[in-house]
Amino acid sequence: MTDKPKGWFFLVGAIVAEVTGSLSLKGALETPALYVIVVVGYTAAFALLSLVLRTGMSLGAAYGIWGACGVALTALLSLVIFGEPLTVPMGIGILVVIAGVLCVEFGAQAARSTSTEDA
């Protein structure tokens, strides 16, 4: 049994926590106190991801969405916060990753609907 709204809520939290941890890792190079946020962010991300899986969301879909959104948000926020470049090939790469995750999610939905019809 899945609890979709709760799963998506936990997944958004996991993405935010992971991106916060990643951005703090870069910031901790200048301000070592930020390592506390790195540890808290990554710990929270994995804890929330485990809660996502407990709601019944498939691992492939949850991890794929988590990873793709994390990559995209980290790249965009690195541009804004740290002034890091975001080139056209990088943007295309992010879009390809997101498209791949959508394929995984749609495939998972199709598999669930097929298995429900067979039951």
Backbone as XML, in Angstrom:
<?xml version="1.0"?>
<chain id="A" units="angstrom">
  <residue number="1" name="MET">
    <atom name="N" x="0.848" y="-1.192" z="0.000"/>
    <atom name="CA" x="0.000" y="0.000" z="0.000"/>
    <atom name="C" x="0.886" y="1.246" z="0.000"/>
  </residue>
  <residue number="2" name="THR">
    <atom name="N" x="0.570" y="2.177" z="-0.868"/>
    <atom name="CA" x="1.358" y="3.408" z="-0.932"/>
    <atom name="C" x="0.578" y="4.568" z="-0.326"/>
  </residue>
  <residue number="3" name="ASP">
    <atom name="N" x="1.314" y="5.485" z="0.233"/>
    <atom name="CA" x="0.750" y="6.722" z="0.753"/>
    <atom name="C" x="1.415" y="7.838" z="-0.040"/>
  </residue>
  <residue number="4" name="LYS">
    <atom name="N" x="0.910" y="8.049" z="-1.273"/>
    <atom name="CA" x="1.579" y="8.935" z="-2.235"/>
    <atom name="C" x="1.829" y="10.356" z="-1.718"/>
  </residue>
  <residue number="5" name="PRO">
    <atom name="N" x="0.817" y="11.055" z="-1.182"/>
    <atom name="CA" x="1.099" y="12.439" z="-0.763"/>
    <atom name="C" x="2.197" y="12.512" z="0.300"/>
  </residue>
  <residue number="6" name="LYS">
    <atom name="N" x="2.166" y="11.619" z="1.250"/>
    <atom name="CA" x="3.187" y="11.620" z="2.294"/>
    <atom name="C" x="4.552" y="11.279" z="1.698"/>
  </residue>
  <residue number="7" name="GLY">
    <atom name="N" x="4.584" y="10.341" z="0.759"/>
    <atom name="CA" x="5.835" y="9.970" z="0.113"/>
    <atom name="C" x="6.453" y="11.139" z="-0.636"/>
  </residue>
  <residue number="8" name="TRP">
    <atom name="N" x="5.639" y="11.870" z="-1.357"/>
    <atom name="CA" x="6.144" y="13.031" z="-2.100"/>
    <atom name="C" x="6.615" y="14.120" z="-1.151"/>
  </residue>
  <residue number="9" name="PHE">
    <atom name="N" x="5.914" y="14.301" z="-0.035"/>
    <atom name="CA" x="6.322" y="15.281" z="0.974"/>
    <atom name="C" x="7.706" y="14.920" z="1.522"/>
  </residue>
  <residue number="10" name="PHE">
    <atom name="N" x="7.900" y="13.651" z="1.876"/>
    <atom name="CA" x="9.197" y="13.193" z="2.375"/>
    <atom name="C" x="10.274" y="13.323" z="1.297"/>
  </residue>
  <residue number="11" name="LEU">
    <atom name="N" x="9.913" y="13.051" z="0.057"/>
    <atom name="CA" x="10.885" y="13.129" z="-1.033"/>
    <atom name="C" x="11.358" y="14.568" z="-1.247"/>
  </residue>
  <residue number="12" name="VAL">
    <atom name="N" x="10.454" y="15.507" z="-1.215"/>
    <atom name="CA" x="10.844" y="16.924" z="-1.333"/>
    <atom name="C" x="11.772" y="17.306" z="-0.181"/>
  </residue>
  <residue number="13" name="GLY">
    <atom name="N" x="11.435" y="16.841" z="1.027"/>
    <atom name="CA" x="12.294" y="17.110" z="2.181"/>
    <atom name="C" x="13.682" y="16.515" z="2.010"/>
  </residue>
  <residue number="14" name="ALA">
    <atom name="N" x="13.748" y="15.288" z="1.477"/>
    <atom name="CA" x="15.039" y="14.634" z="1.248"/>
    <atom name="C" x="15.866" y="15.401" z="0.228"/>
  </residue>
  <residue number="15" name="ILE">
    <atom name="N" x="15.217" y="15.902" z="-0.804"/>
    <atom name="CA" x="15.923" y="16.671" z="-1.838"/>
    <atom name="C" x="16.462" y="17.971" z="-1.249"/>
  </residue>
  <residue number="16" name="VAL">
    <atom name="N" x="15.634" y="18.679" z="-0.513"/>
    <atom name="CA" x="16.062" y="19.940" z="0.105"/>
    <atom name="C" x="17.219" y="19.701" z="1.071"/>
  </residue>
  <residue number="17" name="ALA">
    <atom name="N" x="17.127" y="18.639" z="1.875"/>
    <atom name="CA" x="18.183" y="18.338" z="2.847"/>
    <atom name="C" x="19.501" y="18.002" z="2.141"/>
  </residue>
  <residue number="18" name="GLU">
    <atom name="N" x="19.425" y="17.209" z="1.063"/>
    <atom name="CA" x="20.635" y="16.823" z="0.341"/>
    <atom name="C" x="21.276" y="18.017" z="-0.352"/>
  </residue>
  <residue number="19" name="VAL">
    <atom name="N" x="20.474" y="18.868" z="-0.965"/>
    <atom name="CA" x="21.004" y="20.053" z="-1.635"/>
    <atom name="C" x="21.623" y="21.010" z="-0.612"/>
  </residue>
  <residue number="20" name="THR">
    <atom name="N" x="20.975" y="21.155" z="0.528"/>
    <atom name="CA" x="21.519" y="22.001" z="1.594"/>
    <atom name="C" x="22.860" y="21.462" z="2.065"/>
  </residue>
  <residue number="21" name="GLY">
    <atom name="N" x="22.947" y="20.149" z="2.250"/>
    <atom name="CA" x="24.213" y="19.542" z="2.654"/>
    <atom name="C" x="25.299" y="19.738" z="1.613"/>
  </residue>
  <residue number="22" name="SER">
    <atom name="N" x="24.951" y="19.566" z="0.355"/>
    <atom name="CA" x="25.939" y="19.719" z="-0.721"/>
    <atom name="C" x="26.435" y="21.151" z="-0.837"/>
  </residue>
  <residue number="23" name="LEU">
    <atom name="N" x="25.522" y="22.102" z="-0.796"/>
    <atom name="CA" x="25.926" y="23.509" z="-0.885"/>
    <atom name="C" x="26.751" y="23.912" z="0.334"/>
  </residue>
  <residue number="24" name="SER">
    <atom name="N" x="26.392" y="23.384" z="1.493"/>
    <atom name="CA" x="27.148" y="23.681" z="2.711"/>
    <atom name="C" x="28.547" y="23.093" z="2.656"/>
  </residue>
  <residue number="25" name="LEU">
    <atom name="N" x="28.690" y="21.964" z="1.956"/>
    <atom name="CA" x="30.011" y="21.362" z="1.801"/>
    <atom name="C" x="30.952" y="22.323" z="1.080"/>
  </residue>
  <residue number="26" name="LYS">
    <atom name="N" x="30.443" y="22.970" z="0.055"/>
    <atom name="CA" x="31.251" y="23.965" z="-0.664"/>
    <atom name="C" x="31.554" y="25.155" z="0.251"/>
  </residue>
  <residue number="27" name="GLY">
    <atom name="N" x="30.531" y="25.626" z="0.974"/>
    <atom name="CA" x="30.720" y="26.755" z="1.871"/>
    <atom name="C" x="31.650" y="26.452" z="3.033"/>
  </residue>
  <residue number="28" name="ALA">
    <atom name="N" x="31.692" y="25.174" z="3.460"/>
    <atom name="CA" x="32.523" y="24.781" z="4.597"/>
    <atom name="C" x="34.011" y="24.887" z="4.289"/>
  </residue>
  <residue number="29" name="LEU">
    <atom name="N" x="34.361" y="24.959" z="3.013"/>
    <atom name="CA" x="35.769" y="25.147" z="2.671"/>
    <atom name="C" x="36.282" y="26.480" z="3.200"/>
  </residue>
  <residue number="30" name="GLU">
    <atom name="N" x="35.417" y="27.462" z="3.243"/>
    <atom name="CA" x="35.764" y="28.790" z="3.764"/>
    <atom name="C" x="35.357" y="28.954" z="5.225"/>
  </residue>
  <residue number="31" name="THR">
    <atom name="N" x="34.233" y="28.309" z="5.590"/>
    <atom name="CA" x="33.682" y="28.442" z="6.942"/>
    <atom name="C" x="33.467" y="27.037" z="7.507"/>
  </residue>
  <residue number="32" name="PRO">
    <atom name="N" x="34.473" y="26.492" z="8.199"/>
    <atom name="CA" x="34.397" y="25.103" z="8.667"/>
    <atom name="C" x="33.188" y="24.779" z="9.555"/>
  </residue>
  <residue number="33" name="ALA">
    <atom name="N" x="32.606" y="25.755" z="10.206"/>
    <atom name="CA" x="31.431" y="25.494" z="11.038"/>
    <atom name="C" x="30.268" y="24.933" z="10.223"/>
  </residue>
  <residue number="34" name="LEU">
    <atom name="N" x="30.273" y="25.177" z="8.919"/>
    <atom name="CA" x="29.208" y="24.666" z="8.056"/>
    <atom name="C" x="29.239" y="23.150" z="7.917"/>
  </residue>
  <residue number="35" name="TYR">
    <atom name="N" x="30.330" y="22.495" z="8.349"/>
    <atom name="CA" x="30.362" y="21.037" z="8.305"/>
    <atom name="C" x="29.252" y="20.429" z="9.155"/>
  </residue>
  <residue number="36" name="VAL">
    <atom name="N" x="28.813" y="21.132" z="10.164"/>
    <atom name="CA" x="27.680" y="20.662" z="10.980"/>
    <atom name="C" x="26.430" y="20.554" z="10.105"/>
  </residue>
  <residue number="37" name="ILE">
    <atom name="N" x="26.205" y="21.549" z="9.261"/>
    <atom name="CA" x="25.047" y="21.530" z="8.363"/>
    <atom name="C" x="25.202" y="20.425" z="7.316"/>
  </residue>
  <residue number="38" name="VAL">
    <atom name="N" x="26.430" y="20.171" z="6.893"/>
    <atom name="CA" x="26.683" y="19.091" z="5.935"/>
    <atom name="C" x="26.226" y="17.759" z="6.540"/>
  </residue>
  <residue number="39" name="VAL">
    <atom name="N" x="26.657" y="17.478" z="7.755"/>
    <atom name="CA" x="26.311" y="16.213" z="8.411"/>
    <atom name="C" x="24.811" y="16.126" z="8.654"/>
  </residue>
  <residue number="40" name="VAL">
    <atom name="N" x="24.220" y="17.189" z="9.149"/>
    <atom name="CA" x="22.777" y="17.193" z="9.412"/>
    <atom name="C" x="22.002" y="17.045" z="8.104"/>
  </residue>
  <residue number="41" name="GLY">
    <atom name="N" x="22.433" y="17.752" z="7.066"/>
    <atom name="CA" x="21.737" y="17.695" z="5.778"/>
    <atom name="C" x="21.751" y="16.312" z="5.168"/>
  </residue>
  <residue number="42" name="TYR">
    <atom name="N" x="22.927" y="15.683" z="5.127"/>
    <atom name="CA" x="23.018" y="14.338" z="4.536"/>
    <atom name="C" x="22.301" y="13.296" z="5.393"/>
  </residue>
  <residue number="43" name="THR">
    <atom name="N" x="22.415" y="13.429" z="6.712"/>
    <atom name="CA" x="21.713" y="12.488" z="7.597"/>
    <atom name="C" x="20.210" y="12.609" z="7.411"/>
  </residue>
  <residue number="44" name="ALA">
    <atom name="N" x="19.718" y="13.832" z="7.379"/>
    <atom name="CA" x="18.285" y="14.061" z="7.180"/>
    <atom name="C" x="17.837" y="13.550" z="5.814"/>
  </residue>
  <residue number="45" name="ALA">
    <atom name="N" x="18.667" y="13.761" z="4.791"/>
    <atom name="CA" x="18.302" y="13.314" z="3.443"/>
    <atom name="C" x="18.102" y="11.802" z="3.400"/>
  </residue>
  <residue number="46" name="PHE">
    <atom name="N" x="19.024" y="11.054" z="3.985"/>
    <atom name="CA" x="18.897" y="9.596" z="3.963"/>
    <atom name="C" x="17.758" y="9.118" z="4.855"/>
  </residue>
  <residue number="47" name="ALA">
    <atom name="N" x="17.554" y="9.779" z="5.984"/>
    <atom name="CA" x="16.433" y="9.406" z="6.854"/>
    <atom name="C" x="15.102" y="9.642" z="6.135"/>
  </residue>
  <residue number="48" name="LEU">
    <atom name="N" x="14.980" y="10.777" z="5.480"/>
    <atom name="CA" x="13.747" y="11.080" z="4.745"/>
    <atom name="C" x="13.563" y="10.154" z="3.549"/>
  </residue>
  <residue number="49" name="LEU">
    <atom name="N" x="14.655" y="9.806" z="2.880"/>
    <atom name="CA" x="14.553" y="8.875" z="1.762"/>
    <atom name="C" x="14.060" y="7.511" z="2.243"/>
  </residue>
  <residue number="50" name="SER">
    <atom name="N" x="14.486" y="7.092" z="3.416"/>
    <atom name="CA" x="13.988" y="5.820" z="3.945"/>
    <atom name="C" x="12.492" y="5.911" z="4.254"/>
  </residue>
  <residue number="51" name="LEU">
    <atom name="N" x="12.047" y="7.069" z="4.715"/>
    <atom name="CA" x="10.612" y="7.254" z="4.952"/>
    <atom name="C" x="9.820" y="7.232" z="3.645"/>
  </residue>
  <residue number="52" name="VAL">
    <atom name="N" x="10.424" y="7.779" z="2.595"/>
    <atom name="CA" x="9.787" y="7.733" z="1.272"/>
    <atom name="C" x="9.534" y="6.282" z="0.883"/>
  </residue>
  <residue number="53" name="LEU">
    <atom name="N" x="10.554" y="5.453" z="1.044"/>
    <atom name="CA" x="10.437" y="4.046" z="0.669"/>
    <atom name="C" x="9.395" y="3.318" z="1.521"/>
  </residue>
  <residue number="54" name="ARG">
    <atom name="N" x="9.252" y="3.722" z="2.770"/>
    <atom name="CA" x="8.242" y="3.106" z="3.647"/>
    <atom name="C" x="6.818" y="3.420" z="3.187"/>
  </residue>
  <residue number="55" name="THR">
    <atom name="N" x="6.647" y="4.502" z="2.432"/>
    <atom name="CA" x="5.302" y="4.832" z="1.931"/>
    <atom name="C" x="4.919" y="3.971" z="0.738"/>
  </residue>
  <residue number="56" name="GLY">
    <atom name="N" x="5.877" y="3.196" z="0.224"/>
    <atom name="CA" x="5.576" y="2.309" z="-0.888"/>
    <atom name="C" x="6.095" y="2.775" z="-2.231"/>
  </residue>
  <residue number="57" name="MET">
    <atom name="N" x="6.753" y="3.930" z="-2.278"/>
    <atom name="CA" x="7.320" y="4.392" z="-3.549"/>
    <atom name="C" x="8.479" y="3.469" z="-3.919"/>
  </residue>
  <residue number="58" name="SER">
    <atom name="N" x="8.601" y="3.151" z="-5.190"/>
    <atom name="CA" x="9.668" y="2.247" z="-5.612"/>
    <atom name="C" x="11.032" y="2.917" z="-5.454"/>
  </residue>
  <residue number="59" name="LEU">
    <atom name="N" x="12.040" y="2.098" z="-5.178"/>
    <atom name="CA" x="13.391" y="2.600" z="-4.986"/>
    <atom name="C" x="13.906" y="3.296" z="-6.240"/>
  </residue>
  <residue number="60" name="GLY">
    <atom name="N" x="13.680" y="2.689" z="-7.405"/>
    <atom name="CA" x="14.165" y="3.280" z="-8.647"/>
    <atom name="C" x="13.603" y="4.668" z="-8.892"/>
  </residue>
  <residue number="61" name="ALA">
    <atom name="N" x="12.322" y="4.819" z="-8.687"/>
    <atom name="CA" x="11.686" y="6.123" z="-8.898"/>
    <atom name="C" x="12.130" y="7.127" z="-7.836"/>
  </residue>
  <residue number="62" name="ALA">
    <atom name="N" x="12.098" y="6.732" z="-6.578"/>
    <atom name="CA" x="12.449" y="7.654" z="-5.487"/>
    <atom name="C" x="13.900" y="8.113" z="-5.602"/>
  </residue>
  <residue number="63" name="TYR">
    <atom name="N" x="14.806" y="7.167" z="-5.792"/>
    <atom name="CA" x="16.221" y="7.507" z="-5.867"/>
    <atom name="C" x="16.519" y="8.322" z="-7.125"/>
  </residue>
  <residue number="64" name="GLY">
    <atom name="N" x="15.875" y="7.964" z="-8.218"/>
    <atom name="CA" x="16.086" y="8.701" z="-9.457"/>
    <atom name="C" x="15.630" y="10.147" z="-9.355"/>
  </residue>
  <residue number="65" name="ILE">
    <atom name="N" x="14.457" y="10.354" z="-8.815"/>
    <atom name="CA" x="13.931" y="11.713" z="-8.650"/>
    <atom name="C" x="14.804" y="12.495" z="-7.677"/>
  </residue>
  <residue number="66" name="TRP">
    <atom name="N" x="15.163" y="11.849" z="-6.579"/>
    <atom name="CA" x="16.014" y="12.477" z="-5.562"/>
    <atom name="C" x="17.346" y="12.898" z="-6.179"/>
  </residue>
  <residue number="67" name="GLY">
    <atom name="N" x="17.966" y="11.997" z="-6.910"/>
    <atom name="CA" x="19.259" y="12.303" z="-7.514"/>
    <atom name="C" x="19.184" y="13.376" z="-8.585"/>
  </residue>
  <residue number="68" name="ALA">
    <atom name="N" x="18.213" y="13.250" z="-9.477"/>
    <atom name="CA" x="18.100" y="14.211" z="-10.575"/>
    <atom name="C" x="17.764" y="15.610" z="-10.071"/>
  </residue>
  <residue number="69" name="CYS">
    <atom name="N" x="16.823" y="15.691" z="-9.170"/>
    <atom name="CA" x="16.468" y="17.007" z="-8.620"/>
    <atom name="C" x="17.626" y="17.589" z="-7.832"/>
  </residue>
  <residue number="70" name="GLY">
    <atom name="N" x="18.341" y="16.718" z="-7.112"/>
    <atom name="CA" x="19.505" y="17.188" z="-6.366"/>
    <atom name="C" x="20.569" y="17.761" z="-7.272"/>
  </residue>
  <residue number="71" name="VAL">
    <atom name="N" x="20.852" y="17.075" z="-8.366"/>
    <atom name="CA" x="21.858" y="17.553" z="-9.327"/>
    <atom name="C" x="21.412" y="18.885" z="-9.929"/>
  </residue>
  <residue number="72" name="ALA">
    <atom name="N" x="20.178" y="18.948" z="-10.380"/>
    <atom name="CA" x="19.686" y="20.165" z="-11.029"/>
    <atom name="C" x="19.673" y="21.349" z="-10.067"/>
  </residue>
  <residue number="73" name="LEU">
    <atom name="N" x="19.129" y="21.148" z="-8.885"/>
    <atom name="CA" x="19.055" y="22.251" z="-7.920"/>
    <atom name="C" x="20.437" y="22.686" z="-7.445"/>
  </residue>
  <residue number="74" name="THR">
    <atom name="N" x="21.321" y="21.717" z="-7.220"/>
    <atom name="CA" x="22.671" y="22.068" z="-6.772"/>
    <atom name="C" x="23.391" y="22.874" z="-7.845"/>
  </residue>
  <residue number="75" name="ALA">
    <atom name="N" x="23.253" y="22.491" z="-9.098"/>
    <atom name="CA" x="23.900" y="23.242" z="-10.183"/>
    <atom name="C" x="23.337" y="24.653" z="-10.285"/>
  </residue>
  <residue number="76" name="LEU">
    <atom name="N" x="22.020" y="24.770" z="-10.226"/>
    <atom name="CA" x="21.396" y="26.096" z="-10.325"/>
    <atom name="C" x="21.748" y="26.980" z="-9.131"/>
  </residue>
  <residue number="77" name="LEU">
    <atom name="N" x="21.680" y="26.421" z="-7.938"/>
    <atom name="CA" x="21.978" y="27.224" z="-6.746"/>
    <atom name="C" x="23.465" y="27.529" z="-6.631"/>
  </residue>
  <residue number="78" name="SER">
    <atom name="N" x="24.320" y="26.664" z="-7.164"/>
    <atom name="CA" x="25.761" y="26.965" z="-7.189"/>
    <atom name="C" x="26.037" y="28.164" z="-8.080"/>
  </residue>
  <residue number="79" name="LEU">
    <atom name="N" x="25.265" y="28.288" z="-9.143"/>
    <atom name="CA" x="25.371" y="29.458" z="-10.008"/>
    <atom name="C" x="25.003" y="30.716" z="-9.225"/>
  </residue>
  <residue number="80" name="VAL">
    <atom name="N" x="23.882" y="30.660" z="-8.525"/>
    <atom name="CA" x="23.375" y="31.830" z="-7.799"/>
    <atom name="C" x="24.246" y="32.172" z="-6.590"/>
  </residue>
  <residue number="81" name="ILE">
    <atom name="N" x="24.589" y="31.160" z="-5.784"/>
    <atom name="CA" x="25.277" y="31.416" z="-4.518"/>
    <atom name="C" x="26.782" y="31.611" z="-4.700"/>
  </residue>
  <residue number="82" name="PHE">
    <atom name="N" x="27.404" y="30.741" z="-5.505"/>
    <atom name="CA" x="28.862" y="30.749" z="-5.623"/>
    <atom name="C" x="29.366" y="31.322" z="-6.942"/>
  </residue>
  <residue number="83" name="GLY">
    <atom name="N" x="28.444" y="31.665" z="-7.842"/>
    <atom name="CA" x="28.857" y="32.209" z="-9.128"/>
    <atom name="C" x="29.525" y="31.189" z="-10.033"/>
  </residue>
  <residue number="84" name="GLU">
    <atom name="N" x="29.249" y="29.906" z="-9.796"/>
    <atom name="CA" x="29.835" y="28.855" z="-10.634"/>
    <atom name="C" x="29.151" y="28.846" z="-11.994"/>
  </residue>
  <residue number="85" name="PRO">
    <atom name="N" x="29.876" y="28.441" z="-13.027"/>
    <atom name="CA" x="29.287" y="28.466" z="-14.369"/>
    <atom name="C" x="28.215" y="27.386" z="-14.554"/>
  </residue>
  <residue number="86" name="LEU">
    <atom name="N" x="27.281" y="27.708" z="-15.410"/>
    <atom name="CA" x="26.274" y="26.734" z="-15.851"/>
    <atom name="C" x="26.217" y="26.882" z="-17.363"/>
  </residue>
  <residue number="87" name="THR">
    <atom name="N" x="26.926" y="25.997" z="-18.042"/>
    <atom name="CA" x="27.070" y="26.092" z="-19.493"/>
    <atom name="C" x="25.904" y="25.409" z="-20.203"/>
  </residue>
  <residue number="88" name="VAL">
    <atom name="N" x="25.809" y="25.653" z="-21.479"/>
    <atom name="CA" x="24.760" y="25.011" z="-22.282"/>
    <atom name="C" x="24.875" y="23.488" z="-22.213"/>
  </residue>
  <residue number="89" name="PRO">
    <atom name="N" x="26.070" y="22.901" z="-22.386"/>
    <atom name="CA" x="26.142" y="21.436" z="-22.261"/>
    <atom name="C" x="25.713" y="20.933" z="-20.883"/>
  </residue>
  <residue number="90" name="MET">
    <atom name="N" x="26.031" y="21.691" z="-19.832"/>
    <atom name="CA" x="25.592" y="21.295" z="-18.492"/>
    <atom name="C" x="24.069" y="21.335" z="-18.403"/>
  </residue>
  <residue number="91" name="GLY">
    <atom name="N" x="23.466" y="22.372" z="-18.954"/>
    <atom name="CA" x="22.008" y="22.486" z="-18.960"/>
    <atom name="C" x="21.355" y="21.350" z="-19.723"/>
  </residue>
  <residue number="92" name="ILE">
    <atom name="N" x="21.946" y="20.998" z="-20.866"/>
    <atom name="CA" x="21.426" y="19.869" z="-21.650"/>
    <atom name="C" x="21.560" y="18.580" z="-20.844"/>
  </residue>
  <residue number="93" name="GLY">
    <atom name="N" x="22.686" y="18.414" z="-20.177"/>
    <atom name="CA" x="22.891" y="17.230" z="-19.348"/>
    <atom name="C" x="21.865" y="17.119" z="-18.244"/>
  </residue>
  <residue number="94" name="ILE">
    <atom name="N" x="21.557" y="18.228" z="-17.601"/>
    <atom name="CA" x="20.539" y="18.234" z="-16.543"/>
    <atom name="C" x="19.184" y="17.835" z="-17.122"/>
  </residue>
  <residue number="95" name="LEU">
    <atom name="N" x="18.849" y="18.367" z="-18.288"/>
    <atom name="CA" x="17.572" y="18.013" z="-18.922"/>
    <atom name="C" x="17.523" y="16.530" z="-19.283"/>
  </residue>
  <residue number="96" name="VAL">
    <atom name="N" x="18.645" y="15.982" z="-19.743"/>
    <atom name="CA" x="18.695" y="14.561" z="-20.083"/>
    <atom name="C" x="18.509" y="13.704" z="-18.835"/>
  </residue>
  <residue number="97" name="VAL">
    <atom name="N" x="19.128" y="14.100" z="-17.733"/>
    <atom name="CA" x="18.966" y="13.358" z="-16.475"/>
    <atom name="C" x="17.509" y="13.395" z="-16.030"/>
  </residue>
  <residue number="98" name="ILE">
    <atom name="N" x="16.895" y="14.566" z="-16.106"/>
    <atom name="CA" x="15.485" y="14.693" z="-15.712"/>
    <atom name="C" x="14.599" y="13.848" z="-16.629"/>
  </residue>
  <residue number="99" name="ALA">
    <atom name="N" x="14.881" y="13.861" z="-17.924"/>
    <atom name="CA" x="14.100" y="13.038" z="-18.857"/>
    <atom name="C" x="14.258" y="11.550" z="-18.533"/>
  </residue>
  <residue number="100" name="GLY">
    <atom name="N" x="15.470" y="11.142" z="-18.182"/>
    <atom name="CA" x="15.689" y="9.754" z="-17.800"/>
    <atom name="C" x="14.902" y="9.362" z="-16.565"/>
  </residue>
  <residue number="101" name="VAL">
    <atom name="N" x="14.864" y="10.242" z="-15.588"/>
    <atom name="CA" x="14.103" y="9.964" z="-14.365"/>
    <atom name="C" x="12.610" y="9.878" z="-14.677"/>
  </residue>
  <residue number="102" name="LEU">
    <atom name="N" x="12.135" y="10.743" z="-15.547"/>
    <atom name="CA" x="10.723" y="10.662" z="-15.934"/>
    <atom name="C" x="10.418" y="9.330" z="-16.614"/>
  </residue>
  <residue number="103" name="CYS">
    <atom name="N" x="11.327" y="8.847" z="-17.438"/>
    <atom name="CA" x="11.142" y="7.536" z="-18.077"/>
    <atom name="C" x="11.063" y="6.434" z="-17.030"/>
  </residue>
  <residue number="104" name="VAL">
    <atom name="N" x="11.920" y="6.493" z="-16.021"/>
    <atom name="CA" x="11.893" y="5.495" z="-14.947"/>
    <atom name="C" x="10.566" y="5.564" z="-14.203"/>
  </residue>
  <residue number="105" name="GLU">
    <atom name="N" x="10.121" y="6.767" z="-13.877"/>
    <atom name="CA" x="8.859" y="6.920" z="-13.137"/>
    <atom name="C" x="7.678" y="6.428" z="-13.963"/>
  </residue>
  <residue number="106" name="PHE">
    <atom name="N" x="7.618" y="6.805" z="-15.238"/>
    <atom name="CA" x="6.508" y="6.345" z="-16.086"/>
    <atom name="C" x="6.548" y="4.830" z="-16.269"/>
  </residue>
  <residue number="107" name="GLY">
    <atom name="N" x="7.754" y="4.283" z="-16.368"/>
    <atom name="CA" x="7.888" y="2.836" z="-16.466"/>
    <atom name="C" x="7.427" y="2.142" z="-15.200"/>
  </residue>
  <residue number="108" name="ALA">
    <atom name="N" x="7.736" y="2.729" z="-14.052"/>
    <atom name="CA" x="7.289" y="2.160" z="-12.771"/>
    <atom name="C" x="5.772" y="2.220" z="-12.666"/>
  </residue>
  <residue number="109" name="GLN">
    <atom name="N" x="5.182" y="3.321" z="-13.106"/>
    <atom name="CA" x="3.720" y="3.438" z="-13.078"/>
    <atom name="C" x="3.080" y="2.412" z="-13.991"/>
  </residue>
  <residue number="110" name="ALA">
    <atom name="N" x="3.650" y="2.208" z="-15.161"/>
    <atom name="CA" x="3.115" y="1.226" z="-16.101"/>
    <atom name="C" x="3.215" y="-0.177" z="-15.513"/>
  </residue>
  <residue number="111" name="ALA">
    <atom name="N" x="4.334" y="-0.481" z="-14.857"/>
    <atom name="CA" x="4.510" y="-1.800" z="-14.239"/>
    <atom name="C" x="3.493" y="-2.010" z="-13.122"/>
  </residue>
  <residue number="112" name="ARG">
    <atom name="N" x="3.256" y="-0.960" z="-12.316"/>
    <atom name="CA" x="2.263" y="-1.078" z="-11.230"/>
    <atom name="C" x="0.874" y="-1.303" z="-11.784"/>
  </residue>
  <residue number="113" name="SER">
    <atom name="N" x="0.518" y="-0.573" z="-12.846"/>
    <atom name="CA" x="-0.835" y="-0.734" z="-13.413"/>
    <atom name="C" x="-1.002" y="-2.104" z="-14.060"/>
  </residue>
  <residue number="114" name="THR">
    <atom name="N" x="0.059" y="-2.622" z="-14.656"/>
    <atom name="CA" x="0.007" y="-3.960" z="-15.260"/>
    <atom name="C" x="-0.147" y="-5.035" z="-14.177"/>
  </residue>
  <residue number="115" name="SER">
    <atom name="N" x="0.613" y="-4.889" z="-13.083"/>
    <atom name="CA" x="0.523" y="-5.885" z="-12.022"/>
    <atom name="C" x="-0.810" y="-5.811" z="-11.299"/>
  </residue>
  <residue number="116" name="THR">
    <atom name="N" x="-1.421" y="-4.632" z="-11.234"/>
    <atom name="CA" x="-2.741" y="-4.471" z="-10.621"/>
    <atom name="C" x="-3.803" y="-5.119" z="-11.492"/>
  </residue>
  <residue number="117" name="GLU">
    <atom name="N" x="-3.674" y="-4.977" z="-12.800"/>
    <atom name="CA" x="-4.643" y="-5.568" z="-13.724"/>
    <atom name="C" x="-4.534" y="-7.099" z="-13.714"/>
  </residue>
  <residue number="118" name="ASP">
    <atom name="N" x="-3.316" y="-7.633" z="-13.515"/>
    <atom name="CA" x="-3.117" y="-9.081" z="-13.502"/>
    <atom name="C" x="-3.661" y="-9.715" z="-12.241"/>
  </residue>
  <residue number="119" name="ALA">
    <atom name="N" x="-3.778" y="-8.937" z="-11.167"/>
    <atom name="CA" x="-4.189" y="-9.493" z="-9.871"/>
    <atom name="C" x="-5.654" y="-9.765" z="-9.787"/>
  </residue>
</chain>
